[in-house]
Amino acid sequence: MKKNMITLIALLTTATFSGVAMAQTPGKPTAPVVTDKPSVSAAEKPKTEGPKVEKKEIHKTLRISGTVAAYEADKLIKVKEKDKEVTFDLTGDTKVKGEIKDGAQVTVMIKKEGDKLVATTITVVVEKKVGEKKPTPAPAEKKS
């Protein structure tokens, strides 16, 4: 009985794996198509113009950090970065984090729309003073 069971398992395993192997073999190769036209090399073929593909403008988000030189709410912001001033347009979608004043340190996330630079997010950088610590609340008194 044991011998019959081992033979049956071996037979089923062989049948299973041979079926998988047969499914993966490629079919008959097709015969090359013969035409009456003489073959033409690539150099002799006339160039045909394909459809013109317009390149889509990629909107990259850039980050600029600097000092506010001028600011007009919902219109524009001028940021002085090192030795140059850069002007960005503001839209209704521009997010402002903090209070913007002339001389404030800001980080501006921008994107290019056509030939304009548009600010998407303006973040005011809050400077921490050296030696300044967060106020700690006084410990609560325990009632006995």
Contacts in CASP RR format, 6 or more apart in sequence:
PFRMAT RR
TARGET T0000
AUTHOR 0000-0000-0000
METHOD contacts of the structure
MODEL  1
MKKNMITLIALLTTATFSGVAMAQTPGKPTAPVVTDKPSVSAAEKPKTEG
PKVEKKEIHKTLRISGTVAAYEADKLIKVKEKDKEVTFDLTGDTKVKGEI
KDGAQVTVMIKKEGDKLVATTITVVVEKKVGEKKPTPAPAEKKS
57 112 0 8 1.000
57 114 0 8 1.000
59 111 0 8 1.000
59 112 0 8 1.000
59 113 0 8 1.000
60 111 0 8 1.000
60 112 0 8 1.000
61 109 0 8 1.000
61 110 0 8 1.000
61 111 0 8 1.000
61 120 0 8 1.000
62 109 0 8 1.000
62 110 0 8 1.000
62 111 0 8 1.000
62 112 0 8 1.000
63 107 0 8 1.000
63 108 0 8 1.000
63 109 0 8 1.000
63 110 0 8 1.000
64 79 0 8 1.000
64 81 0 8 1.000
64 86 0 8 1.000
64 88 0 8 1.000
64 107 0 8 1.000
64 108 0 8 1.000
64 110 0 8 1.000
65 81 0 8 1.000
65 105 0 8 1.000
65 106 0 8 1.000
65 107 0 8 1.000
65 108 0 8 1.000
65 125 0 8 1.000
66 79 0 8 1.000
66 80 0 8 1.000
66 81 0 8 1.000
66 105 0 8 1.000
66 106 0 8 1.000
66 107 0 8 1.000
67 79 0 8 1.000
67 80 0 8 1.000
67 103 0 8 1.000
67 104 0 8 1.000
67 105 0 8 1.000
67 106 0 8 1.000
68 77 0 8 1.000
68 78 0 8 1.000
68 79 0 8 1.000
68 80 0 8 1.000
68 100 0 8 1.000
68 101 0 8 1.000
68 102 0 8 1.000
68 103 0 8 1.000
68 104 0 8 1.000
68 106 0 8 1.000
69 78 0 8 1.000
69 79 0 8 1.000
69 80 0 8 1.000
69 85 0 8 1.000
69 102 0 8 1.000
69 103 0 8 1.000
70 76 0 8 1.000
70 77 0 8 1.000
70 78 0 8 1.000
70 102 0 8 1.000
71 77 0 8 1.000
71 78 0 8 1.000
71 100 0 8 1.000
71 101 0 8 1.000
71 102 0 8 1.000
72 90 0 8 1.000
73 90 0 8 1.000
74 90 0 8 1.000
74 91 0 8 1.000
74 92 0 8 1.000
74 94 0 8 1.000
75 89 0 8 1.000
75 90 0 8 1.000
76 87 0 8 1.000
76 88 0 8 1.000
76 89 0 8 1.000
76 90 0 8 1.000
77 87 0 8 1.000
77 88 0 8 1.000
77 90 0 8 1.000
77 100 0 8 1.000
77 106 0 8 1.000
77 108 0 8 1.000
77 119 0 8 1.000
77 122 0 8 1.000
78 85 0 8 1.000
78 86 0 8 1.000
78 87 0 8 1.000
78 88 0 8 1.000
79 85 0 8 1.000
79 86 0 8 1.000
79 88 0 8 1.000
79 106 0 8 1.000
79 108 0 8 1.000
86 117 0 8 1.000
87 117 0 8 1.000
88 108 0 8 1.000
88 110 0 8 1.000
88 117 0 8 1.000
88 118 0 8 1.000
88 119 0 8 1.000
89 116 0 8 1.000
89 117 0 8 1.000
89 118 0 8 1.000
89 119 0 8 1.000
90 118 0 8 1.000
90 119 0 8 1.000
91 118 0 8 1.000
91 119 0 8 1.000
93 120 0 8 1.000
94 118 0 8 1.000
94 119 0 8 1.000
94 120 0 8 1.000
94 121 0 8 1.000
94 122 0 8 1.000
95 120 0 8 1.000
95 121 0 8 1.000
95 122 0 8 1.000
96 121 0 8 1.000
96 122 0 8 1.000
97 121 0 8 1.000
97 122 0 8 1.000
97 123 0 8 1.000
97 124 0 8 1.000
98 123 0 8 1.000
98 124 0 8 1.000
99 124 0 8 1.000
100 106 0 8 1.000
100 122 0 8 1.000
100 124 0 8 1.000
104 124 0 8 1.000
104 125 0 8 1.000
105 124 0 8 1.000
105 125 0 8 1.000
105 127 0 8 1.000
106 122 0 8 1.000
106 123 0 8 1.000
106 124 0 8 1.000
106 125 0 8 1.000
107 122 0 8 1.000
107 123 0 8 1.000
107 125 0 8 1.000
108 119 0 8 1.000
108 121 0 8 1.000
108 122 0 8 1.000
108 123 0 8 1.000
109 119 0 8 1.000
109 120 0 8 1.000
109 121 0 8 1.000
109 122 0 8 1.000
109 123 0 8 1.000
110 117 0 8 1.000
110 118 0 8 1.000
110 119 0 8 1.000
110 120 0 8 1.000
111 117 0 8 1.000
111 118 0 8 1.000
111 120 0 8 1.000
112 118 0 8 1.000
END
